[in-house]
Structure formats: C-alpha cells, structure tokens
Amino acid sequence: KSSNRHSCDICGKSYTVKFNLNAHKLTHLENEEERYPHKCDICEKKFKLKCYLKVHLMVHKKDEEAKRPHNCDECGKRLVSAQSLQMHQKTHL
C-alpha cells in the first residue's frame, strides 16, 4: 500500500497534509525574518504563516470592539459612547 505522506527532505518528519509540511520546513531556516515573515503591524508579533497572522488580528479587533462598543448601523463605524454615536448618526441625514 502506497503512503500519501509528505516528508521533510531535511529531517525526515512526515505529514499527511502538504501544507503542514511546508509550514514545518520554515523551522529549518536560519534567518528569523525568513522563518517568521508575517508581522502584526499593531503589536509586532511574528508568524510563520499568513493565515496565523490573520487569526491573531482578531485579538486586536476584539480589543477595538471593547473600546468602542457603539456601532453605527449605517456605515459600521464604532464609537466610544452612545452620545458620540448619536452625533455621528446625524452625518448620515
């Protein structure tokens, strides 16, 4: 029976999903910027894969929602208080 595993040509570790092998191969790079090429512009945390950065960015979005809990139904802008939301909503009239 043939194996559908993808093996690392450096260390021999194998994966059933090629994506996981490609992510693993980054661990063998000596240069940190090559190992972690995706950097958060907000907190500067670094990630191997762009998809990991996208998931991480949700942390900052949740922080923003907590800081600005009042949402304009018209345009989606988030504001810090009900009063500022009311003033903002007048711009849509």
N, CA and C atoms as an extended XYZ file, in Angstrom:
279
Properties=species:S:1:pos:R:3:atomname:S:1:resname:S:1:resid:I:1 pbc="F F F"
N         0.847       -1.188        0.000 N   LYS     1
C         0.000        0.000        0.000 CA  LYS     1
C         0.889        1.247        0.000 C   LYS     1
N         0.632        2.171       -0.911 N   SER     2
C         1.472        3.364       -1.008 CA  SER     2
C         1.082        4.374        0.074 C   SER     2
N         2.089        5.115        0.511 N   SER     3
C         1.878        6.116        1.552 CA  SER     3
C         1.584        7.471        0.919 C   SER     3
N         0.627        8.189        1.479 N   ASN     4
C         0.286        9.522        0.991 CA  ASN     4
C         0.911       10.591        1.869 C   ASN     4
N         1.980       10.259        2.566 N   ARG     5
C         2.617       11.208        3.478 CA  ARG     5
C         3.641       12.052        2.733 C   ARG     5
N         3.838       13.277        3.234 N   HIS     6
C         4.804       14.209        2.662 CA  HIS     6
C         5.932       14.359        3.666 C   HIS     6
N         7.156       14.052        3.236 N   SER     7
C         8.296       14.032        4.155 CA  SER     7
C         9.222       15.217        3.946 C   SER     7
N         9.766       15.702        5.058 N   CYS     8
C        10.753       16.783        5.044 CA  CYS     8
C        12.075       16.223        4.535 C   CYS     8
N        12.644       16.864        3.533 N   ASP     9
C        13.910       16.383        2.971 CA  ASP     9
C        15.109       16.725        3.855 C   ASP     9
N        14.888       17.509        4.928 N   ILE    10
C        15.980       17.859        5.832 CA  ILE    10
C        16.026       16.923        7.037 C   ILE    10
N        14.881       16.707        7.688 N   CYS    11
C        14.886       15.898        8.917 CA  CYS    11
C        14.080       14.607        8.818 C   CYS    11
N        13.300       14.445        7.762 N   GLY    12
C        12.539       13.222        7.579 CA  GLY    12
C        11.154       13.209        8.208 C   GLY    12
N        10.809       14.238        8.978 N   LYS    13
C         9.483       14.293        9.589 CA  LYS    13
C         8.437       14.305        8.482 C   LYS    13
N         7.330       13.562        8.701 N   SER    14
C         6.336       13.462        7.630 CA  SER    14
C         4.960       13.914        8.086 C   SER    14
N         4.186       14.329        7.104 N   TYR    15
C         2.845       14.881        7.346 CA  TYR    15
C         1.880       14.321        6.313 C   TYR    15
N         0.627       14.206        6.694 N   THR    16
C        -0.386       13.745        5.745 CA  THR    16
C        -0.845       14.892        4.846 C   THR    16
N        -0.675       16.124        5.320 N   VAL    17
C        -1.100       17.299        4.551 CA  VAL    17
C         0.142       18.089        4.131 C   VAL    17
N         0.269       18.354        2.840 N   LYS    18
C         1.445       19.048        2.323 CA  LYS    18
C         1.585       20.453        2.929 C   LYS    18
N         0.479       21.133        3.174 N   PHE    19
C         0.505       22.461        3.802 CA  PHE    19
C         1.270       22.409        5.122 C   PHE    19
N         1.025       21.369        5.917 N   ASN    20
C         1.710       21.223        7.204 CA  ASN    20
C         3.210       20.985        7.013 C   ASN    20
N         3.573       20.254        5.991 N   LEU    21
C         4.988       20.055        5.692 CA  LEU    21
C         5.636       21.390        5.322 C   LEU    21
N         4.977       22.166        4.492 N   ASN    22
C         5.540       23.454        4.087 CA  ASN    22
C         5.713       24.380        5.286 C   ASN    22
N         4.767       24.362        6.206 N   ALA    23
C         4.892       25.162        7.432 CA  ALA    23
C         6.063       24.658        8.270 C   ALA    23
N         6.215       23.357        8.362 N   HIS    24
C         7.320       22.759        9.118 CA  HIS    24
C         8.674       23.153        8.540 C   HIS    24
N         8.799       23.166        7.222 N   LYS    25
C        10.080       23.470        6.573 CA  LYS    25
C        10.625       24.842        6.987 C   LYS    25
N         9.737       25.752        7.344 N   LEU    26
C        10.175       27.080        7.778 CA  LEU    26
C        11.011       27.003        9.054 C   LEU    26
N        10.812       25.968        9.864 N   THR    27
C        11.568       25.841       11.118 CA  THR    27
C        13.051       25.586       10.861 C   THR    27
N        13.387       25.132        9.663 N   HIS    28
C        14.778       24.847        9.334 CA  HIS    28
C        15.548       26.071        8.829 C   HIS    28
N        14.853       27.166        8.561 N   LEU    29
C        15.523       28.370        8.073 CA  LEU    29
C        16.293       29.025        9.207 C   LEU    29
N        17.486       29.498        8.921 N   GLU    30
C        18.327       30.123        9.944 CA  GLU    30
C        17.915       31.561       10.226 C   GLU    30
N        17.517       32.281        9.209 N   ASN    31
C        17.155       33.686        9.345 CA  ASN    31
C        15.752       33.811        9.950 C   ASN    31
N        15.650       34.504       11.075 N   GLU    32
C        14.353       34.643       11.760 CA  GLU    32
C        13.322       35.341       10.888 C   GLU    32
N        13.741       36.320       10.089 N   GLU    33
C        12.793       37.025        9.221 CA  GLU    33
C        12.232       36.103        8.148 C   GLU    33
N        13.020       35.117        7.729 N   GLU    34
C        12.524       34.133        6.765 CA  GLU    34
C        11.622       33.116        7.453 C   GLU    34
N        11.958       32.738        8.709 N   ARG    35
C        11.138       31.779        9.460 CA  ARG    35
C         9.788       32.372        9.831 C   ARG    35
N         9.785       33.658       10.159 N   TYR    36
C         8.564       34.351       10.590 CA  TYR    36
C         8.359       35.598        9.737 C   TYR    36
N         7.960       35.413        8.471 N   PRO    37
C         7.882       36.553        7.548 CA  PRO    37
C         6.651       37.445        7.703 C   PRO    37
N         5.675       37.016        8.496 N   HIS    38
C         4.424       37.774        8.623 CA  HIS    38
C         4.363       38.437       10.003 C   HIS    38
N         4.338       39.774       10.003 N   LYS    39
C         4.420       40.533       11.250 CA  LYS    39
C         3.165       41.374       11.451 C   LYS    39
N         2.660       41.366       12.669 N   CYS    40
C         1.497       42.177       13.029 CA  CYS    40
C         1.924       43.644       13.097 C   CYS    40
N         1.227       44.503       12.373 N   ASP    41
C         1.537       45.934       12.372 CA  ASP    41
C         1.140       46.611       13.680 C   ASP    41
N         0.297       45.960       14.458 N   ILE    42
C        -0.187       46.562       15.698 CA  ILE    42
C         0.735       46.261       16.873 C   ILE    42
N         1.100       44.984       17.052 N   CYS    43
C         1.913       44.614       18.222 CA  CYS    43
C         3.281       44.035       17.858 C   CYS    43
N         3.559       43.880       16.562 N   GLU    44
C         4.835       43.391       16.044 CA  GLU    44
C         5.114       41.911       16.309 C   GLU    44
N         4.114       41.152       16.760 N   LYS    45
C         4.280       39.712       16.910 CA  LYS    45
C         4.476       39.109       15.521 C   LYS    45
N         5.327       38.077       15.421 N   LYS    46
C         5.676       37.486       14.129 CA  LYS    46
C         5.103       36.079       13.994 C   LYS    46
N         4.786       35.719       12.738 N   PHE    47
C         4.160       34.430       12.451 CA  PHE    47
C         4.797       33.775       11.238 C   PHE    47
N         4.809       32.446       11.254 N   LYS    48
C         5.342       31.682       10.131 CA  LYS    48
C         4.437       31.810        8.909 C   LYS    48
N         3.139       31.756        9.146 N   LEU    49
C         2.185       31.714        8.044 CA  LEU    49
C         1.215       32.890        8.099 C   LEU    49
N         0.822       33.355        6.929 N   LYS    50
C        -0.101       34.487        6.838 CA  LYS    50
C        -1.441       34.160        7.506 C   LYS    50
N        -1.878       32.914        7.399 N   CYS    51
C        -3.160       32.542        7.998 CA  CYS    51
C        -3.097       32.641        9.525 C   CYS    51
N        -1.925       32.391       10.122 N   TYR    52
C        -1.773       32.541       11.571 CA  TYR    52
C        -1.874       34.013       11.961 C   TYR    52
N        -1.307       34.888       11.139 N   LEU    53
C        -1.409       36.331       11.396 CA  LEU    53
C        -2.858       36.787       11.307 C   LEU    53
N        -3.592       36.305       10.311 N   LYS    54
C        -4.994       36.698       10.165 CA  LYS    54
C        -5.817       36.313       11.389 C   LYS    54
N        -5.581       35.126       11.925 N   VAL    55
C        -6.280       34.691       13.141 CA  VAL    55
C        -5.889       35.593       14.310 C   VAL    55
N        -4.597       35.892       14.427 N   HIS    56
C        -4.105       36.760       15.501 CA  HIS    56
C        -4.747       38.138       15.441 C   HIS    56
N        -4.953       38.685       14.257 N   LEU    57
C        -5.516       40.029       14.122 CA  LEU    57
C        -6.909       40.139       14.739 C   LEU    57
N        -7.593       39.017       14.876 N   MET    58
C        -8.909       39.025       15.523 CA  MET    58
C        -8.803       39.477       16.975 C   MET    58
N        -7.670       39.232       17.628 N   VAL    59
C        -7.461       39.684       19.007 CA  VAL    59
C        -7.564       41.197       19.067 C   VAL    59
N        -6.935       41.855       18.123 N   HIS    60
C        -6.963       43.315       18.111 CA  HIS    60
C        -8.348       43.836       17.746 C   HIS    60
N        -9.055       43.124       16.891 N   LYS    61
C       -10.407       43.537       16.528 CA  LYS    61
C       -11.317       43.469       17.757 C   LYS    61
N       -11.181       42.409       18.541 N   LYS    62
C       -11.979       42.279       19.753 CA  LYS    62
C       -11.651       43.399       20.730 C   LYS    62
N       -10.372       43.765       20.830 N   ASP    63
C        -9.974       44.882       21.686 CA  ASP    63
C       -10.657       46.165       21.234 C   ASP    63
N       -10.687       46.393       19.921 N   GLU    64
C       -11.303       47.609       19.368 CA  GLU    64
C       -12.803       47.627       19.657 C   GLU    64
N       -13.452       46.472       19.533 N   GLU    65
C       -14.886       46.394       19.811 CA  GLU    65
C       -15.166       46.693       21.279 C   GLU    65
N       -14.279       46.263       22.169 N   ALA    66
C       -14.452       46.535       23.597 CA  ALA    66
C       -14.267       48.022       23.889 C   ALA    66
N       -13.311       48.663       23.214 N   LYS    67
C       -13.044       50.089       23.425 CA  LYS    67
C       -14.132       50.966       22.817 C   LYS    67
N       -14.722       50.501       21.728 N   ARG    68
C       -15.740       51.273       21.002 CA  ARG    68
C       -16.986       50.405       20.825 C   ARG    68
N       -17.782       50.277       21.877 N   PRO    69
C       -18.903       49.335       21.840 CA  PRO    69
C       -20.137       49.806       21.054 C   PRO    69
N       -20.179       51.084       20.659 N   HIS    70
C       -21.363       51.628       19.977 CA  HIS    70
C       -21.125       51.655       18.477 C   HIS    70
N       -21.947       50.888       17.759 N   ASN    71
C       -21.750       50.662       16.332 CA  ASN    71
C       -22.812       51.384       15.510 C   ASN    71
N       -22.369       52.128       14.482 N   CYS    72
C       -23.303       52.792       13.574 CA  CYS    72
C       -23.866       51.767       12.594 C   CYS    72
N       -25.184       51.642       12.559 N   ASP    73
C       -25.825       50.688       11.655 CA  ASP    73
C       -25.692       51.104       10.193 C   ASP    73
N       -25.524       52.399        9.966 N   GLU    74
C       -25.439       52.927        8.604 CA  GLU    74
C       -24.099       52.616        7.931 C   GLU    74
N       -22.997       52.861        8.633 N   CYS    75
C       -21.678       52.722        7.993 CA  CYS    75
C       -20.730       51.766        8.714 C   CYS    75
N       -21.086       51.295        9.909 N   GLY    76
C       -20.248       50.357       10.634 CA  GLY    76
C       -19.193       50.988       11.527 C   GLY    76
N       -19.109       52.313       11.522 N   LYS    77
C       -18.123       52.975       12.377 CA  LYS    77
C       -18.427       52.673       13.835 C   LYS    77
N       -17.365       52.467       14.633 N   ARG    78
C       -17.508       52.163       16.051 CA  ARG    78
C       -17.145       53.397       16.850 C   ARG    78
N       -17.941       53.685       17.883 N   LEU    79
C       -17.732       54.871       18.705 CA  LEU    79
C       -17.713       54.513       20.184 C   LEU    79
N       -17.114       55.411       20.977 N   VAL    80
C       -16.886       55.110       22.390 CA  VAL    80
C       -18.103       55.317       23.279 C   VAL    80
N       -19.046       56.142       22.852 N   SER    81
C       -20.202       56.409       23.715 CA  SER    81
C       -21.481       56.513       22.890 C   SER    81
N       -22.605       56.361       23.571 N   ALA    82
C       -23.903       56.499       22.912 CA  ALA    82
C       -24.074       57.924       22.382 C   ALA    82
N       -23.582       58.897       23.137 N   GLN    83
C       -23.684       60.299       22.714 CA  GLN    83
C       -22.886       60.536       21.433 C   GLN    83
N       -21.686       60.018       21.374 N   SER    84
C       -20.883       60.203       20.154 CA  SER    84
C       -21.512       59.469       18.969 C   SER    84
N       -22.174       58.343       19.228 N   LEU    85
C       -22.880       57.631       18.161 CA  LEU    85
C       -24.026       58.486       17.636 C   LEU    85
N       -24.804       59.096       18.544 N   GLN    86
C       -25.923       59.951       18.122 CA  GLN    86
C       -25.427       61.120       17.266 C   GLN    86
N       -24.346       61.736       17.687 N   MET    87
C       -23.780       62.861       16.914 CA  MET    87
C       -23.306       62.366       15.549 C   MET    87
N       -22.649       61.233       15.533 N   HIS    88
C       -22.159       60.672       14.273 CA  HIS    88
C       -23.305       60.350       13.328 C   HIS    88
N       -24.383       59.770       13.856 N   GLN    89
C       -25.515       59.358       13.008 CA  GLN    89
C       -26.144       60.541       12.284 C   GLN    89
N       -26.007       61.738       12.828 N   LYS    90
C       -26.544       62.933       12.167 CA  LYS    90
C       -25.814       63.236       10.868 C   LYS    90
N       -24.589       62.733       10.723 N   THR    91
C       -23.836       62.965        9.489 CA  THR    91
C       -24.450       62.186        8.309 C   THR    91
N       -25.288       61.205        8.609 N   HIS    92
C       -25.914       60.401        7.551 CA  HIS    92
C       -27.246       60.982        7.094 C   HIS    92
N       -27.732       62.019        7.757 N   LEU    93
C       -29.043       62.596        7.396 CA  LEU    93
C       -28.959       63.481        6.168 C   LEU    93
